[in-house]
Amino acid sequence: MSAEAELFSILNRRQQINDALENGEEVKHTYRVVNIYTEFHEFSRKEIKEYQATFSKYDEGNDGFLDLAELKIMMEKLGAPQTHLGLKGMIAEVDEDKDGKISFREFLLIYRKARAGELESDSGLGQLARLTEINVDEVGVNGAKNFFEAKIEQQLRTNKFHDEIRQEQEEKRRMEEERVIRRQQFQQRAAVFQ
């Protein structure tokens, strides 16, 4: 989002709040989570990046949202085409800000609800969830074994998330130490010429 669009959005929201307060209406506060990784702690960073790639693949307008037409194309490509009303129902099920589109955060809510078993089985989102479930007849016992091993690993992902952050921090620290050592070596060599 450009700086102008962001400013426009903030000022527009402020105007809506002021208008509502002047009319004696109750103002519903909206909150944004800054870090998607901390809000969706049940997913590893790698999973979130994969979901981001999937989201971006179908976000043909590159506006950061999946609208009705983009969701329709996505469901058709996944092999679960939906009616117009079905698509609207899918959006409504996760559309927390009621803008009629699915943001990336709301897209992640689909996967969160799927893992928690909160999706209606006959809804479009339920069909989407079923497309990602394991079918032993198709993948065989080894595929099912891998699936359940992945489920067990998923339980340990909270620690992996922290491990990934720790590894990134250690990498940065190591690179900084190497930079300091290189600088000291350079200064020692430069002192020879002075």
Secondary structure, DSSP 8 states (H G I E B T S, - for coil): --HHHHHHHHHHHHHHHHHHHHTT---------S-HHHHTTTS-HHHHHHHHHHHHHH-TT-SSEE-HHHHHHHHHHTT----HHHHHHHHHHH-TT-SSSEEHHHHHHHHHHHHHT-S-TTSHHHHHHHHHS--HHHHHHHHHHHHHHHHHHHHTHHHHHHHHHHHHHHHHHHHHHHHHHHHHHHHHHHHHT-
